[in-house]
């Protein structure tokens, strides 16, 4: 009986030790996942911060369903997708309004999306 008690005590102690290791591994995995999510978020911000330039134009229309804006500028009318904070800002602009758009370019220098909308002051 004494041997059985000792054996059960050893097994119990071993299981507690193993449970502690699993708990520690779970905490480490959670930390790793959190760090990976933070890194992914930073990469997304860096992507939006790619090559940009400003364009002054007049708003023709905004499509909130497709998240696009159609503008009239020096080169005629153009429709561009909205990304980032420009999606929310587009809700406040009206057709005919003068705006300055921050446009994100792809590697070739072509317009990829509008990432920011600044409403021009009325003159």
Protein Blocks (a to p, Z undefined) as FASTA:
>chain_A
ZZmmmmmmmmmmmmmmmmmmmmmmmmmmmmmmmmmmmmmmmmmmmmmmmccdddddddfb
dcfklopaddddfkopaddddehjllmmmmmpcehiacdddddddfkopafbdcbdcddd
dZZ
